[in-house]
C-alpha cells in the first residue's frame, strides 16, 4: 500500500504537511506504518522540507523494501535552519539482517548458497523515482548507505534530479536511468554492478565509481566541472555512446577501462571551460571509435605492464594524443591503429609519447620504457591545405617539439610504423624551431632515453618528401614504402 505525503490538502492525501513546514515526522510515520505491509511505498506530492538536526531523519532498515516516488515530480529539500550544528546524512542504511539469514544455510540449500548470499539480489531493494532532491545543509552526503560484509542492496534511480551528493556502498546492483545530476554520485569500492543509462551530468555533477564492473551508456557530461571519475578500484568499466561536451574524464588507476563510440569535444563553451581526458596509473585501456574535437587525450603516469589501445578514432584539429610512461615503469604495448589525425594551420593533432615522474616523485627522469609500439593504418593530414605553426607537448621539465606527425621521446624496444598515410603537410612548421613538420621524430631528451632497438617502417605512404627527424646513429628498417628510401639496419 502506498502512502501519499503532500503539502496540498487533496482528498487522497494520507499525511498533509503545511507548505514550508518540517515533513520529517510525517515521513517517519509513513515508514513506520509501512512495516505492516513489508514494503514502504512513499509517494511525494509537491515540495516537502526535511529540517536537519543532529539525528539521521530516515535510517532505512532491512526489514523493509523502499520505494520513494514523486507524484509527477515530487521534491524533497534537506534544509538546515540551525547553522551551528553538523547534521548527518538525510538517508542512511542500518541493520545487518543478513547475518540472521546465514543460519540454516548449507551447501545443499537449493534456494541460495552462503557465497551467493553476499552478492544476492534476494536482499534489499531501495528505489527513488520521479523526484527532485535538494541539499541545503553543510553535510556533503545527503544519502549515504552501506554496511560491512554483505552486498545485498539493490538501488534504483529513475527520473531523479540530483541536486545532492550521494555515497553508496555495499550494493549488489545499481541502476541510474534518465536522471539529471548537478551533484556527485559516488559508488564506492564495496559496490558491484553499477549501470548509468541516459543521464545528464552538468555544473558540479559527476559519476565517481570504484565498483568492480560498471557501465555508462548514452550519458552526457556538460561543462569542465562535470566529470566521470573511475577510482583506483573502478576496474573493468565500459563507457559507451556518451557525449563529453567539455566534460572531463579523470582516473586514478582504473584498469580495464573501455571508452567506445563517444564524442569528446570542446566546442560549446569558451576556452576557460575546456575539459579533457586524463587517464593515470591504470592498465589495459582502450579508446575505440570516438570522435575527438579540440580535446586532449592524455594517458599519464603509466606504471604497469599492460596494453593500451587507441583505435578507429577521429582526432579533429587541436586534439593531441599524449602518452607518458612513468619513470622506471615498463609498458608492454601501445597500439595506435586506424585513426585519423587532422591538423590545420592553427591547431595540430599529433602523437606524443614521452615520460613522466614516478608516483611519489616530483622529478621526471625519462627512465620508463615501452616494449612494443605499433602505429598502423592511420591517416595524418592537413585538410585546410594551409601553412601554419604547430606546437609540442610538455613532459615534466622536458618538451617535445611538434615537428612531426608522430613524436617519440622515450625508450622503445620494438617500433613498427606500418600501413600509414602521411599526407602532404602543406607547409606546417614547428612554432619554436621553425622546422617543417615531418612524418616521424625520435628525440633523446636526456641520456636515459636509449635508441630504438628495432625501428621498422613498412608499407607507408609519405607525400612530398616530408622529413624524418631521428638521431644520426639511429638505424631503421624500411621496405615497401612510398616516400621512404629502403634501408636495412
PADO-73199 format. One line per 3 residues: their letters; for each residue z, x, y of N, C-alpha, C. Coordinates in steps of 0.2 Angstrom, whole numbers. Layout:
A = Z:X:Y:Z:X:Y:Z:X:Y | ...
This chain:
XXX = 0:4:-6:0:0:0:0:4:6 | -4:3:11:-5:6:17:0:4:22 | 3:8:26:7:6:32:4:8:38
XXX = 3:3:43:0:4:49:5:5:55 | 4:11:58:8:13:64:4:13:70 | 6:10:75:2:9:81:6:9:88
XXX = 2:10:93:5:9:100:2:3:103 | -1:-1:98:-4:-8:100:0:-13:96 | 1:-19:99:5:-24:95:0:-29:92
XXX = -4:-26:87:-8:-30:83:-5:-34:78 | -7:-40:75:-4:-43:70:-2:-40:64 | -7:-35:62:-6:-32:55:-2:-25:56
XXX = 1:-24:62:5:-18:63:11:-18:59 | 13:-13:55:19:-13:52:25:-10:56 | 23:-5:60:28:-1:64:24:0:71
XXX = 27:-4:76:25:-3:83:29:2:86 | 25:6:90:28:11:94:26:11:101 | 30:9:106:28:8:113:24:15:115
XXX = 19:14:119:14:19:121:19:25:125 | 18:31:123:21:37:126:28:38:123 | 31:34:119:37:35:116:37:39:109
XXX = 42:41:107:43:45:101:41:41:95 | 36:43:91:35:39:85:38:43:78 | 42:48:79:44:51:73:48:47:69
XXX = 52:42:71:56:38:67:52:33:63 | 47:30:66:43:26:63:39:29:57 | 36:35:59:33:38:53:37:40:47
XXX = 43:42:49:48:44:44:50:38:40 | 51:32:43:52:26:39:47:24:35 | 40:25:37:35:23:33:34:27:27
XXX = 36:34:28:36:38:22:41:37:17 | 47:35:20:52:33:15:51:27:11 | 48:22:14:46:16:11:40:17:6
XXX = 36:22:7:31:23:3:33:26:-4 | 39:28:-5:42:31:-11:42:25:-16 | 42:19:-14:41:13:-19:35:13:-23
XXX = 29:15:-19:23:15:-22:20:22:-25 | 23:27:-23:21:34:-26:16:37:-22 | 13:33:-17:8:36:-13:9:34:-6
XXX = 10:39:-1:11:37:6:4:37:10 | 2:31:11:-5:30:14:-3:27:21 | -3:32:26:-1:30:33:-7:30:37
XXX = -8:24:41:-14:23:45:-11:23:52 | -14:28:56:-13:29:63:-18:25:67 | -15:21:71:-20:17:76:-17:18:83
XXX = -22:21:87:-21:23:94:-18:30:94 | -14:31:99:-11:38:101:-4:37:100 | -1:42:95:6:42:94:8:49:96
XXX = 15:49:98:18:56:100:24:57:96 | 24:63:94:30:66:90:33:71:94 | 39:69:96:43:74:100:47:79:96
XXX = 46:85:98:48:91:94:56:92:96 | 59:93:90:66:95:90:67:102:86 | 73:103:84:74:109:80:73:108:73
XXX = 72:102:71:71:100:64:64:98:63 | 61:99:56:55:98:54:54:90:54 | 49:87:58:49:80:58:47:77:51
XXX = 42:80:48:39:77:42:39:83:36 | 44:84:33:44:88:27:41:84:21 | 35:86:19:32:82:13:35:84:6
XXX = 36:80:2:39:81:-4:34:80:-10 | 35:83:-16:31:82:-21:31:75:-25 | 36:72:-23:37:65:-26:32:60:-24
XXX = 28:62:-18:23:58:-16:16:61:-15 | 11:58:-16:4:60:-13:3:57:-6 | 0:60:-2:0:58:5:-7:57:8
XXX = -9:52:11:-15:51:15:-13:49:22 | -15:53:27:-14:51:34:-21:49:37 | -22:43:39:-29:41:41:-29:38:47
XXX = -33:39:51:-34:36:58:-38:30:57 | -36:25:61:-40:18:61:-45:19:66 | -51:20:64:-57:23:69:-55:30:70
XXX = -52:32:75:-50:39:76:-43:38:79 | -38:40:75:-31:40:77:-29:47:80 | -24:47:84:-22:53:87:-14:54:86
XXX = -12:60:84:-5:62:84:-4:68:89 | 0:68:93:2:73:98:9:76:97 | 9:82:95:16:85:94:18:88:101
XXX = 23:85:104:25:86:111:32:89:111 | 32:94:115:39:97:117:41:96:124 | 46:92:124:49:90:130:55:94:133
XXX = 58:98:128:64:102:129:61:109:128 | 59:113:134:56:119:134:61:125:132 | 68:123:131:72:128:129:73:129:121
XXX = 70:125:117:70:126:110:64:129:107 | 64:131:101:59:134:97:58:129:91 | 53:124:92:53:119:87:49:122:81
XXX = 51:119:75:47:121:69:40:118:69 | 37:119:63:30:115:62:31:108:62 | 26:104:64:27:97:63:27:94:56
XXX = 23:97:52:22:95:45:23:101:40 | 27:101:36:28:107:31:29:103:24 | 29:108:19:30:105:12:36:108:9
XXX = 39:104:5:46:106:2:46:103:-5 | 50:106:-9:51:104:-16:48:108:-21 | 50:109:-27:47:113:-32:47:108:-38
XXX = 44:103:-38:45:98:-44:41:101:-50 | 36:105:-48:33:108:-54:37:112:-59 | 42:115:-56:47:118:-61:50:113:-66
XXX = 51:107:-65:53:102:-70:48:101:-75 | 41:101:-72:36:99:-77:35:105:-82 | 38:110:-82:37:116:-87:41:113:-93
XXX = 46:109:-93:50:108:-98:45:104:-103 | 45:106:-109:42:102:-115:34:104:-115 | 32:109:-111:25:111:-111:25:116:-116
XXX = 20:116:-121:19:121:-126:11:122:-127 | 10:127:-131:3:129:-132:-1:123:-135 | 3:118:-138:0:113:-142:-1:107:-138
XXX = 1:107:-131:1:101:-127:-7:100:-125 | -9:94:-127:-16:93:-126:-18:91:-119 | -13:90:-114:-14:87:-108:-15:93:-103
XXX = -10:98:-103:-11:104:-98:-6:109:-101 | -9:115:-101:-5:121:-103:-1:124:-97 | 4:128:-99:8:131:-94:3:136:-89
XXX = -1:140:-91:-5:144:-86:-10:139:-82 | -12:134:-85:-16:129:-81:-12:125:-76 | -6:124:-77:-1:120:-73:-1:124:-66
XXX = -1:130:-66:0:134:-60:-6:133:-55 | -12:131:-57:-18:130:-53:-21:123:-54 | -17:118:-56:-19:112:-58:-20:107:-52
XXX = -25:103:-52:-26:98:-48:-22:91:-50 | -19:92:-56:-14:87:-58:-8:87:-54 | -8:91:-49:-2:92:-45:-1:87:-39
XXX = -3:89:-33:0:86:-27:-6:85:-22 | -7:79:-19:-13:78:-15:-11:76:-8 | -13:80:-3:-12:79:4:-18:78:8
XXX = -20:72:11:-26:71:14:-25:69:22 | -30:71:26:-30:69:33:-37:67:34 | -38:61:37:-44:58:38:-45:54:45
XXX = -50:56:49:-52:52:55:-46:53:60 | -43:59:61:-38:60:65:-39:65:70 | -36:64:76:-36:70:81:-29:72:82
XXX = -28:79:80:-22:82:80:-21:87:86 | -16:86:90:-15:90:96:-8:93:96 | -7:99:98:-1:103:98:1:105:105
XXX = 6:102:108:8:104:115:15:107:115 | 17:111:110:23:115:109:22:122:109 | 27:126:109:27:133:108:27:136:101
XXX = 26:131:96:26:133:89:18:134:88 | 17:140:85:10:142:84:7:137:78 | 10:136:73:8:132:67:10:125:67
XXX = 6:120:69:8:113:68:9:111:61 | 5:113:57:5:112:50:6:118:46 | 11:119:42:12:125:38:15:123:31
XXX = 11:124:26:13:122:19:12:127:14 | 16:126:9:15:131:3:22:133:1 | 23:134:-6:29:137:-8:27:141:-14
XXX = 32:145:-16:30:151:-21:29:148:-28 | 25:152:-31:24:152:-39:19:147:-41 | 18:141:-38:13:136:-41:8:134:-36
XXX = 1:134:-38:-4:132:-34:-6:125:-36 | -3:120:-33:-4:114:-36:-6:109:-30 | -7:111:-24:-8:107:-18:-15:106:-17
XXX = -18:100:-17:-25:98:-16:-25:96:-9 | -28:99:-4:-29:97:3:-36:95:5 | -36:89:8:-42:86:10:-42:84:18
XXX = -47:87:21:-48:85:28:-55:83:30 | -55:77:32:-62:73:33:-62:70:40 | -66:73:44:-67:70:51:-61:71:55
XXX = -58:77:55:-52:79:58:-53:83:64 | -51:81:70:-51:86:76:-45:90:77 | -46:96:75:-40:101:75:-39:104:82
XXX = -35:101:86:-33:105:92:-26:108:91 | -25:110:85:-19:113:82:-21:119:78 | -16:123:76:-17:129:71:-13:126:65
XXX = -16:128:59:-13:126:53:-13:132:48 | -8:133:44:-7:139:40:-5:136:33 | -10:137:28:-10:134:22:-9:139:16
XXX = -4:138:12:-3:142:6:-3:138:0 | -3:142:-6:-2:139:-12:-6:133:-14 | -13:133:-12:-17:127:-14:-21:129:-21
XXX = -22:123:-24:-27:124:-30:-34:122:-27 | -35:118:-22:-41:116:-19:-40:114:-12 | -45:116:-8:-45:113:-1:-52:111:1
XXX = -53:105:4:-60:103:6:-59:101:14 | -63:105:18:-63:103:25:-70:101:26 | -71:95:28:-78:92:29:-79:88:35
XXX = -84:89:39:-86:85:45:-80:86:50 | -77:92:51:-72:92:56:-74:96:62 | -69:96:67:-70:100:73:-64:103:75
XXX = -65:110:76:-59:114:77:-59:118:84 | -54:118:88:-53:122:93:-47:127:92 | -44:126:86:-38:130:84:-40:134:77
XXX = -35:137:75:-36:142:69:-34:138:63 | -39:138:58:-37:135:51:-36:142:47 | -30:143:45:-29:149:41:-27:147:34
XXX = -31:149:29:-29:148:22:-27:155:19 | -21:156:17:-19:162:16:-20:164:9 | -17:170:7:-19:174:1:-17:170:-5
XXX = -12:165:-5:-10:162:-11:-14:155:-11 | -19:154:-8:-23:149:-9:-29:150:-13 | -32:145:-16:-38:145:-20:-43:140:-18
XXX = -49:142:-20:-55:137:-20:-55:133:-13 | -57:136:-8:-57:133:-1:-65:132:0 | -66:126:2:-73:124:4:-73:121:11
XXX = -77:124:16:-78:121:23:-85:119:23 | -86:113:25:-93:110:25:-94:106:31 | -100:107:35:-102:103:40:-98:103:46
XXX = -94:108:48:-89:108:53:-91:112:59 | -88:111:64:-89:115:70:-83:118:73 | -83:125:75:-78:128:77:-80:131:84
XXX = -76:130:89:-78:132:96:-71:134:100 | -72:137:106:-67:139:110:-63:144:106 | -56:143:105:-52:147:101:-53:145:93
XXX = -57:141:91:-57:139:85:-60:144:80 | -57:144:74:-59:148:69:-57:147:62 | -60:150:57:-58:149:50:-56:156:47
XXX = -50:157:46:-47:163:43:-45:162:36 | -47:166:31:-47:165:24:-45:171:21 | -40:171:16:-38:176:12:-38:173:5
XXX = -41:168:4:-41:165:-3:-46:169:-7 | -45:168:-14:-49:171:-19:-54:166:-21 | -60:166:-18:-65:161:-20:-65:156:-14
XXX = -71:156:-10:-71:151:-5:-78:151:-3 | -80:145:1:-87:145:3:-87:141:10 | -91:143:14:-93:139:21:-100:137:21
XXX = -101:131:22:-108:129:21:-110:124:27 | -115:126:31:-118:121:36:-113:121:42 | -109:126:44:-105:125:49:-108:129:55
XXX = -105:127:61:-107:130:67:-101:133:71 | -102:140:73:-97:143:77:-100:145:84 | -96:142:89:-99:142:96:-95:146:100
XXX = -97:151:104:-94:155:108:-90:161:105 | -89:166:109:-87:173:106:-80:172:103 | -76:167:105:-69:167:103:-69:162:96
XXX = -74:159:95:-75:155:88:-76:160:83 | -73:160:77:-73:166:73:-73:164:66 | -76:168:61:-75:167:54:-71:174:52
XXX = -66:174:49:-62:180:48:-59:180:41 | -63:182:36:-61:184:29:-56:190:30 | -50:189:27:-45:194:27:-45:199:22
XXX = -40:203:21:-41:208:16:-41:206:9 | -38:199:7:-39:196:1:-44:191:1 | -48:190:6:-53:185:6:-59:187:3
XXX = -59:188:-4:-64:191:-8:-69:185:-11 | -75:187:-13:-79:183:-16:-81:177:-12 | -82:177:-6:-84:172:-2:-91:171:0
XXX = -93:165:1:-100:163:2:-101:160:9 | -105:162:13:-107:159:20:-114:157:20 | -116:151:19:-122:148:18:-125:143:23
XXX = -130:144:26:-133:140:31:-129:138:37 | -126:143:40:-122:142:46:-125:145:52 | -123:142:58:-125:145:64:-120:148:68
XXX = -121:154:70:-116:158:74:-119:158:81 | -118:154:85:-120:154:92:-115:157:97 | -116:164:97:-111:168:100:-104:168:96
XXX = -104:165:91:-98:166:86:-98:173:83 | -92:174:81:-90:181:78:-88:181:71 | -91:186:67:-88:187:60:-85:193:60
XXX = -78:193:59:-74:199:58:-70:199:52 | -70:205:48:-67:205:42:-62:211:42 | -57:211:37:-53:217:36:-53:218:28
XXX = -58:219:25:-59:221:18:-61:216:13 | -65:211:16:-67:206:11:-72:208:7 | -71:209:1:-76:212:-4:-80:206:-7
XXX = -86:207:-9:-90:202:-12:-92:197:-7 | -92:198:-1:-94:193:4:-102:192:4 | -104:186:4:-112:185:5:-113:180:11
XXX = -117:183:15:-119:179:21:-127:177:20 | -129:171:19:-135:169:17:-138:163:21 | -144:164:23:-148:159:27:-145:157:33
XXX = -142:161:37:-138:159:43:-142:161:49 | -141:158:54:-143:160:61:-137:163:65 | -139:170:67:-134:173:71:-137:175:77
XXX = -135:172:83:-138:174:89:-134:173:95 | -136:177:100:-133:176:107:-138:174:112 | -139:168:112:-145:165:116:-142:160:121
XXX = -136:157:120:-134:151:124:-130:153:130 | -126:158:129:-121:160:134:-122:166:138 | -120:168:144:-121:174:147:-118:180:144
XXX = -120:186:146:-118:192:142:-111:193:141 | -106:191:145:-99:192:143:-97:188:138 | -101:183:135:-99:179:130:-102:180:123
XXX = -104:186:122:-108:188:116:-103:189:110 | -105:186:104:-102:188:98:-106:193:94 | -103:195:88:-106:200:84:-103:199:77
XXX = -106:203:72:-103:204:66:-100:211:65 | -94:211:63:-90:217:62:-87:217:55 | -91:220:50:-88:220:43:-85:226:42
XXX = -78:226:40:-75:233:39:-71:233:32 | -71:239:30:-67:241:24:-70:238:17 | -73:232:17:-75:229:11:-80:232:7
XXX = -81:230:1:-86:232:-4:-91:227:-6 | -97:229:-8:-102:224:-11:-103:218:-7 | -106:220:-1:-108:215:4:-115:213:4
XXX = -117:207:6:-124:206:6:-126:201:12 | -131:203:16:-133:199:21:-141:197:19 | -142:191:18:-149:189:15:-152:183:18
XXX = -158:184:20:-162:178:23:-159:175:29 | -157:179:34:-154:177:40:-159:178:46 | -158:175:51:-162:176:57:-157:178:63
XXX = -158:184:65:-153:188:70:-157:189:76 | -154:187:82:-157:187:88:-152:190:93 | -153:195:97:-148:198:102:-141:198:99
XXX = -140:200:93:-134:200:89:-133:206:85 | -128:210:86:-127:216:82:-124:215:76 | -127:218:70:-124:218:64:-121:225:62
XXX = -114:225:62:-111:232:61:-106:231:55 | -108:236:50:-104:237:44:-100:244:45 | -93:243:47:-89:248:49:-84:251:44
XXX = -82:257:44:-77:260:40:-78:258:33 | -83:259:30:-85:258:23:-81:263:19 | -76:261:15:-72:265:12:-73:265:4
XXX = -76:261:1:-76:260:-6:-83:262:-9 | -84:262:-15:-90:265:-19:-94:259:-20 | -94:254:-17:-98:248:-18:-105:248:-15
XXX = -108:243:-16:-115:242:-14:-116:237:-8 | -121:239:-3:-122:235:2:-129:233:3 | -131:227:3:-137:224:3:-139:220:9
XXX = -144:223:13:-147:219:19:-154:217:17 | -156:211:16:-162:209:13:-165:203:16 | -172:203:17:-176:197:19:-173:194:25
XXX = -171:198:30:-169:195:36:-174:197:42 | -173:193:47:-177:194:53:-173:197:59 | -174:203:61:-170:206:66:-174:205:73
XXX = -173:200:77:-177:200:83:-174:205:88 | -177:206:94:-175:211:98:-168:211:100 | -165:217:101:-158:218:103:-153:216:97
XXX = -155:218:91:-151:216:85:-151:222:81 | -148:227:83:-147:233:79:-143:232:72 | -145:236:67:-141:236:61:-137:243:61
XXX = -131:243:61:-127:249:62:-122:249:56 | -122:255:52:-118:256:46:-114:262:47 | -108:262:46:-104:268:47:-99:269:41
XXX = -100:275:38:-96:276:32:-90:280:34 | -84:278:32:-78:281:34:-77:288:31 | -74:292:35:-73:299:33:-70:300:26
XXX = -73:304:22:-70:306:15:-72:300:10 | -76:295:12:-77:290:8:-84:291:5 | -85:288:-1:-92:289:-5:-94:282:-6
XXX = -100:280:-2:-103:274:-4:-108:274:-9 | -108:270:-14:-113:270:-19:-120:269:-17 | -121:264:-14:-128:262:-12:-129:258:-6
XXX = -134:259:-2:-136:255:4:-143:253:3 | -144:246:2:-151:244:1:-153:240:7 | -159:242:10:-161:238:16:-168:236:14
XXX = -170:230:12:-176:228:9:-179:222:12 | -185:222:13:-189:216:15:-187:213:22 | -185:217:26:-183:214:33:-188:216:38
XXX = -188:212:44:-192:213:50:-188:215:55 | -189:221:58:-185:224:64:-190:224:70 | -189:220:75:-193:219:81:-190:222:87
XXX = -193:227:90:-191:230:96:-196:228:102 | -193:227:108:-198:227:114:-196:232:119 | -199:231:125:-198:237:130:-191:237:133
XXX = -187:232:132:-181:232:135:-175:232:130 | -177:230:124:-171:229:118:-174:231:112 | -171:236:109:-173:238:102:-169:235:96
XXX = -172:235:90:-168:233:84:-170:239:79 | -165:243:79:-166:249:74:-161:249:69 | -162:254:64:-157:255:59:-153:261:61
XXX = -146:261:61:-142:267:62:-137:268:57 | -137:273:53:-132:275:48:-129:281:50 | -122:280:51:-118:286:53:-111:286:50
XXX = -106:289:53:-99:289:51:-94:287:56 | -88:286:53:-83:284:57:-76:287:54 | -71:286:58:-65:289:56:-62:285:50
XXX = -58:289:46:-55:286:40:-49:281:43 | -47:276:39:-41:272:41:-35:276:42 | -32:275:48:-26:279:50:-27:285:54
XXX = -33:287:55:-35:292:59:-39:290:65 | -38:294:70:-42:292:77:-48:296:78 | -49:301:74:-55:306:75:-60:305:69
XXX = -66:305:72:-72:305:67:-74:312:65 | -75:313:59:-77:320:57:-84:320:53 | -86:314:51:-93:313:48:-93:316:41
XXX = -87:315:37:-87:318:31:-88:313:25 | -90:307:27:-92:302:22:-99:304:19 | -101:300:14:-107:301:10:-110:295:8
XXX = -116:294:7:-120:289:4:-124:292:-2 | -122:289:-8:-126:292:-14:-133:290:-14 | -134:283:-13:-141:281:-14:-143:277:-7
XXX = -148:279:-4:-151:275:2:-158:273:0 | -159:266:0:-165:263:-2:-168:259:4 | -173:261:7:-176:257:13:-183:255:11
XXX = -184:249:9:-191:247:6:-193:240:9 | -200:240:9:-203:233:10:-201:230:17 | -200:235:22:-198:232:29:-204:233:34
XXX = -204:229:39:-209:230:44:-205:231:51 | -207:236:54:-204:239:61:-210:238:66 | -209:234:71:-214:233:76:-212:232:83
XXX = -216:232:88:-215:231:95:-220:225:96 | -218:219:96:-223:213:96:-225:212:103 | -222:215:108:-225:214:115:-230:219:117
XXX = -230:225:113:-235:230:114:-235:233:121 | -228:234:123:-227:236:130:-222:242:129 | -224:248:133:-219:253:133:-212:252:136
XXX = -207:255:134:-201:254:137:-195:259:134 | -189:258:136:-184:263:134:-180:260:128 | -178:264:124:-174:262:118:-167:266:119
XXX = -162:263:115:-155:266:116:-152:267:109 | -147:271:108:-144:273:102:-138:270:101 | -134:273:96:-128:270:94:-122:275:94
XXX = -116:273:96:-110:277:95:-107:277:89 | -105:283:86:-101:283:80:-95:288:82 | -89:285:84:-84:288:87:-86:292:93
XXX = -85:299:93:-86:303:99:-94:305:98 | -97:303:93:-104:306:92:-109:300:94 | -115:302:95:-120:297:97:-127:299:94
XXX = -130:294:91:-136:295:88:-141:292:93 | -146:296:95:-151:293:100:-156:288:96 | -158:284:100:-163:279:97:-170:281:97
XXX = -171:286:93:-178:289:94:-182:288:88 | -180:283:84:-184:281:78:-182:274:76 | -187:272:72:-185:265:69:-179:266:64
XXX = -179:271:60:-173:272:56:-170:279:58 | -163:278:59:-159:284:61:-153:286:57 | -153:292:54:-148:293:49:-144:299:52
XXX = -137:299:52:-133:304:54:-127:305:50 | -128:304:43:-123:305:38:-126:308:32 | -121:312:28:-124:315:22:-126:309:17
XXX = -132:311:14:-135:306:10:-138:310:4 | -137:308:-2:-139:312:-8:-146:310:-10 | -148:304:-11:-154:301:-13:-156:296:-8
XXX = -162:297:-5:-165:293:0:-172:291:-2 | -174:285:-3:-181:283:-4:-183:278:1 | -188:280:5:-191:276:10:-198:274:8
XXX = -199:268:5:-205:266:2:-207:259:4 | -214:259:4:-217:252:5:-215:249:12 | -214:253:17:-213:251:23:-219:251:28
XXX = -219:246:33:-224:246:38:-221:248:45 | -223:254:47:-220:257:53:-226:256:58 | -226:250:62:-232:249:66:-232:253:72
XXX = -237:253:76:-238:257:82:-232:255:87 | -229:260:90:-223:258:94:-225:256:101 | -232:257:103:-234:256:109:-230:259:115
XXX = -228:265:114:-225:269:120:-218:268:121 | -214:265:116:-207:265:116:-205:273:116 | -199:274:120:-196:280:120:-189:280:121
XXX = -185:285:119:-178:286:119:-176:286:127 | -171:282:129:-169:282:136:-166:289:138 | -163:293:133:-159:299:135:-164:305:135
XXX = -167:306:129:-171:312:128:-178:311:130 | -180:305:132:-187:303:134:-192:305:128 | -190:306:122:-195:307:116:-198:301:114
XXX = -204:301:112:-207:295:109:-203:293:103 | -203:286:102:-200:284:96:-204:285:90 | -200:288:85:-203:290:78:-202:285:73
XXX = -204:286:67:-203:281:61:-196:283:58 | -194:290:58:-188:292:54:-185:297:58 | -178:297:58:-174:303:61:-168:304:57
XXX = -167:310:55:-161:313:52:-158:318:56 | -152:317:58:-149:322:63:-142:324:60 | -141:331:61:-135:334:59:-130:334:65
XXX = -126:330:66:-122:329:72:-116:335:72 | -114:337:66:-109:342:65:-111:346:58 | -107:351:57:-108:355:51:-106:351:45
XXX = -102:345:45:-100:341:39:-106:337:37 | -111:336:41:-117:332:38:-122:337:35 | -123:336:29:-127:340:25:-134:338:24
XXX = -139:342:23:-146:340:22:-146:334:17 | -151:330:17:-153:325:12:-155:329:6 | -152:328:0:-154:332:-5:-160:330:-8
XXX = -162:323:-9:-168:321:-11:-171:316:-6 | -175:318:-2:-178:313:3:-185:312:1 | -187:306:0:-193:304:-3:-197:298:2
XXX = -203:299:3:-207:294:7:-213:292:2 | -214:286:0:-219:284:-4:-222:277:-2 | -228:277:-2:-232:270:-1:-230:267:6
XXX = -229:271:11:-228:269:18:-234:269:22 | -234:264:27:-240:265:32:-237:266:39 | -239:272:42:-236:274:48:-242:274:53
XXX = -242:270:58:-248:270:63:-247:275:68 | -253:277:71:-254:280:77:-250:287:78 | -249:290:72:-246:297:72:-239:297:75
XXX = -235:291:73:-228:291:75:-225:297:72 | -220:300:76:-217:307:73:-211:305:69 | -209:311:65:-203:311:62:-199:316:65
XXX = -192:315:65:-188:319:68:-183:321:63 | -183:327:60:-179:330:55:-177:337:56 | -172:340:54:-171:347:55:-176:351:51
XXX = -178:357:54:-183:362:52:-182:364:44 | -176:364:42:-175:366:35:-174:360:30 | -175:354:33:-175:348:28:-182:347:25
XXX = -182:347:18:-188:346:15:-188:339:12 | -194:337:10:-195:330:8:-201:329:3 | -202:324:-1:-207:322:-5:-211:317:-1
XXX = -218:317:-1:-222:312:2:-228:311:-2 | -229:305:-4:-235:304:-8:-238:297:-7 | -244:296:-7:-247:289:-7:-245:285:0
XXX = -245:289:5:-243:286:12:-249:286:16 | -250:281:21:-254:282:26:-251:284:33 | -253:290:36:-250:292:42:-244:297:40
XXX = -243:299:34:-238:304:32:-242:309:28 | -242:315:29:-246:320:25:-242:321:19 | -246:322:13:-242:323:7:-238:330:7
XXX = -232:329:4:-228:335:4:-224:335:-2 | -222:341:-5:-218:342:-11:-212:346:-9 | -206:344:-10:-200:348:-8:-200:353:-13
